[in-house]
Amino acid sequence: MLGAVDIATRMPLLGGVATRSMLVRLTSRRDLDDAVASGLLVRVNRGRYAVPGVHEGTELALKVTGHVCLASAALAHGWKVKVVPALPQVAVPKDRRIAASLRASMYPVWTDLGEDDVEGLATTAGKTLEMCGRLLPLDEALAIADSALRDGFPHGQLLDLAAAAKGPGSARLRRVAALADGRAANPFESVLRAVAVDIPGLEVAPQVEIRGTLGLAARPDLVDLRLRIVLEADSFEWHGDRAALRRDARRYDLLVANGWTVLRFAYEDVMHDQDWVRRVLASTVERTQRRGGLGA
């Protein structure tokens, strides 16, 4: 069982945000309360806890008359992110001057926001998604968009704001909006999907149910039904006991026995060695197409 310090250090691997029920299940109510009391975790909303940078960002935003934005705002909304920002990301009016000492403690984004773009000291949910789609790399923006949809943000509204967008980054935003899918389980899976979408011939969808012989009933992370390829993001949500290992092994064996190619990717490779992941995916697609006579 993990203690308060262990949970806090592993929070970035969970996307920077976790529910109270998950944290209590992994440790105890006392350890969670200790982590919050000591500042290792902060409560954001709806029974969710996040890394302390969320509060640091709002404090800095107040000092510069700015607003928390990008991934920092996503965390404030209770959404998971691929990367917890090393420094709070703060939207600052273009004509605002910031002392060098204060600027060194934040990542300023120079932009003028309208009254409808902000709520409190953070950008609104819609503005946060718009800015992330325009400014962040695809995998980071998609992880946030997927989390927002899981949390109930309407996909239609995301598509509408992307369609209405103009200027720099609008094409990137529209791509993120089109790819966003609330079925994605976590940022790890979202990032893997962001890598996979650029592999010619590979078309994966999240959490597709697969049934087959020998009692196969599975819902893998990502599935290409045409090529019969399964991609699994071996999650870091602390369910790796012996019973879970046996369950996972049986599921993988049944998928293979039913003619599926199963690729399992570690967190470190998906997050930090995406070129290697791309090479593996491209090679597997090429081999599968060649063996099955499938066109690209």
FENNOR-V819193 format. One record per residue. RES is the residue in one small letter. SS is DSSP state (A for helix, B for strand, O for the rest). PHI is phi as a letter, one per 20 degrees, with the letter a starting at -180 (* if undefined). Layout:
res=RES ss=SS phi=PHI
res=RES ss=SS phi=PHI
This chain:
res=m ss=O phi=*
res=l ss=O phi=e
res=g ss=O phi=e
res=a ss=A phi=f
res=v ss=A phi=f
res=d ss=A phi=f
res=i ss=A phi=f
res=a ss=A phi=f
res=t ss=A phi=f
res=r ss=A phi=e
res=m ss=A phi=g
res=p ss=A phi=g
res=l ss=A phi=f
res=l ss=A phi=e
res=g ss=O phi=n
res=g ss=O phi=n
res=v ss=B phi=c
res=a ss=B phi=b
res=t ss=B phi=f
res=r ss=A phi=f
res=s ss=A phi=f
res=m ss=A phi=f
res=l ss=A phi=f
res=v ss=A phi=f
res=r ss=A phi=f
res=l ss=A phi=e
res=t ss=O phi=c
res=s ss=O phi=a
res=r ss=A phi=f
res=r ss=A phi=f
res=d ss=A phi=f
res=l ss=A phi=f
res=d ss=A phi=f
res=d ss=A phi=f
res=a ss=A phi=f
res=v ss=A phi=f
res=a ss=A phi=f
res=s ss=O phi=e
res=g ss=O phi=n
res=l ss=O phi=f
res=l ss=O phi=c
res=v ss=B phi=c
res=r ss=B phi=e
res=v ss=O phi=d
res=n ss=O phi=a
res=r ss=O phi=l
res=g ss=O phi=m
res=r ss=B phi=d
res=y ss=B phi=c
res=a ss=B phi=c
res=v ss=O phi=f
res=p ss=O phi=f
res=g ss=A phi=g
res=v ss=A phi=f
res=h ss=A phi=f
res=e ss=A phi=f
res=g ss=A phi=f
res=t ss=A phi=f
res=e ss=A phi=f
res=l ss=A phi=f
res=a ss=A phi=g
res=l ss=A phi=f
res=k ss=A phi=f
res=v ss=O phi=d
res=t ss=O phi=l
res=g ss=O phi=d
res=h ss=B phi=b
res=v ss=B phi=f
res=c ss=O phi=b
res=l ss=A phi=l
res=a ss=A phi=f
res=s ss=A phi=f
res=a ss=A phi=f
res=a ss=A phi=g
res=l ss=A phi=f
res=a ss=A phi=f
res=h ss=O phi=e
res=g ss=O phi=n
res=w ss=O phi=e
res=k ss=O phi=e
res=v ss=O phi=c
res=k ss=O phi=f
res=v ss=O phi=c
res=v ss=O phi=f
res=p ss=O phi=g
res=a ss=O phi=f
res=l ss=O phi=c
res=p ss=B phi=g
res=q ss=B phi=e
res=v ss=B phi=c
res=a ss=B phi=f
res=v ss=B phi=c
res=p ss=O phi=g
res=k ss=O phi=f
res=d ss=O phi=e
res=r ss=O phi=e
res=r ss=O phi=d
res=i ss=O phi=c
res=a ss=O phi=g
res=a ss=A phi=g
res=s ss=A phi=f
res=l ss=A phi=f
res=r ss=A phi=f
res=a ss=O phi=f
res=s ss=O phi=e
res=m ss=B phi=b
res=y ss=B phi=d
res=p ss=B phi=f
res=v ss=B phi=d
res=w ss=B phi=e
res=t ss=O phi=b
res=d ss=O phi=e
res=l ss=O phi=d
res=g ss=O phi=e
res=e ss=A phi=g
res=d ss=A phi=f
res=d ss=A phi=e
res=v ss=B phi=c
res=e ss=B phi=b
res=g ss=O phi=m
res=l ss=O phi=d
res=a ss=B phi=c
res=t ss=B phi=f
res=t ss=O phi=f
res=a ss=A phi=g
res=g ss=A phi=f
res=k ss=A phi=f
res=t ss=A phi=f
res=l ss=A phi=f
res=e ss=A phi=f
res=m ss=A phi=f
res=c ss=A phi=f
res=g ss=A phi=f
res=r ss=A phi=f
res=l ss=A phi=d
res=l ss=O phi=e
res=p ss=O phi=g
res=l ss=A phi=g
res=d ss=A phi=f
res=e ss=A phi=f
res=a ss=A phi=f
res=l ss=A phi=f
res=a ss=A phi=g
res=i ss=A phi=f
res=a ss=A phi=f
res=d ss=A phi=g
res=s ss=A phi=f
res=a ss=A phi=f
res=l ss=A phi=f
res=r ss=A phi=g
res=d ss=O phi=e
res=g ss=O phi=o
res=f ss=O phi=f
res=p ss=O phi=f
res=h ss=A phi=f
res=g ss=A phi=g
res=q ss=A phi=f
res=l ss=A phi=f
res=l ss=A phi=f
res=d ss=A phi=f
res=l ss=A phi=f
res=a ss=A phi=f
res=a ss=A phi=f
res=a ss=A phi=e
res=a ss=O phi=f
res=k ss=O phi=c
res=g ss=O phi=n
res=p ss=O phi=g
res=g ss=O phi=n
res=s ss=A phi=f
res=a ss=A phi=f
res=r ss=A phi=f
res=l ss=A phi=f
res=r ss=A phi=f
res=r ss=A phi=f
res=v ss=A phi=f
res=a ss=A phi=f
res=a ss=A phi=f
res=l ss=A phi=e
res=a ss=O phi=g
res=d ss=O phi=b
res=g ss=O phi=f
res=r ss=O phi=f
res=a ss=O phi=g
res=a ss=O phi=f
res=n ss=O phi=a
res=p ss=A phi=g
res=f ss=A phi=g
res=e ss=A phi=f
res=s ss=A phi=f
res=v ss=A phi=f
res=l ss=A phi=f
res=r ss=A phi=f
res=a ss=A phi=f
res=v ss=A phi=f
res=a ss=A phi=f
res=v ss=O phi=f
res=d ss=O phi=e
res=i ss=O phi=e
res=p ss=O phi=g
res=g ss=O phi=n
res=l ss=O phi=d
res=e ss=O phi=c
res=v ss=O phi=d
res=a ss=B phi=c
res=p ss=B phi=e
res=q ss=O phi=l
res=v ss=O phi=e
res=e ss=B phi=f
res=i ss=B phi=c
res=r ss=B phi=c
res=g ss=O phi=a
res=t ss=A phi=f
res=l ss=A phi=m
res=g ss=A phi=n
res=l ss=O phi=f
res=a ss=B phi=b
res=a ss=B phi=c
res=r ss=B phi=c
res=p ss=O phi=f
res=d ss=O phi=f
res=l ss=B phi=c
res=v ss=B phi=c
res=d ss=B phi=d
res=l ss=O phi=f
res=r ss=O phi=f
res=l ss=O phi=e
res=r ss=O phi=l
res=i ss=B phi=d
res=v ss=B phi=d
res=l ss=B phi=d
res=e ss=B phi=d
res=a ss=B phi=e
res=d ss=O phi=f
res=s ss=O phi=f
res=f ss=O phi=d
res=e ss=O phi=d
res=w ss=O phi=l
res=h ss=O phi=c
res=g ss=O phi=e
res=d ss=O phi=e
res=r ss=A phi=f
res=a ss=A phi=f
res=a ss=A phi=f
res=l ss=A phi=f
res=r ss=A phi=f
res=r ss=A phi=f
res=d ss=A phi=f
res=a ss=A phi=f
res=r ss=A phi=f
res=r ss=A phi=f
res=y ss=A phi=f
res=d ss=A phi=f
res=l ss=A phi=f
res=l ss=A phi=f
res=v ss=A phi=f
res=a ss=A phi=f
res=n ss=O phi=e
res=g ss=O phi=n
res=w ss=O phi=e
res=t ss=B phi=e
res=v ss=B phi=d
res=l ss=B phi=d
res=r ss=B phi=d
res=f ss=B phi=d
res=a ss=O phi=e
res=y ss=A phi=g
res=e ss=A phi=f
res=d ss=A phi=f
res=v ss=A phi=f
res=m ss=A phi=e
res=h ss=A phi=c
res=d ss=O phi=b
res=q ss=A phi=f
res=d ss=A phi=f
res=w ss=A phi=f
res=v ss=A phi=f
res=r ss=A phi=f
res=r ss=A phi=f
res=v ss=A phi=f
res=l ss=A phi=f
res=a ss=A phi=f
res=s ss=A phi=f
res=t ss=A phi=f
res=v ss=A phi=f
res=e ss=A phi=f
res=r ss=A phi=f
res=t ss=A phi=f
res=q ss=A phi=f
res=r ss=A phi=f
res=r ss=A phi=f
res=g ss=A phi=e
res=g ss=O phi=m
res=l ss=O phi=e
res=g ss=O phi=f
res=a ss=O phi=f
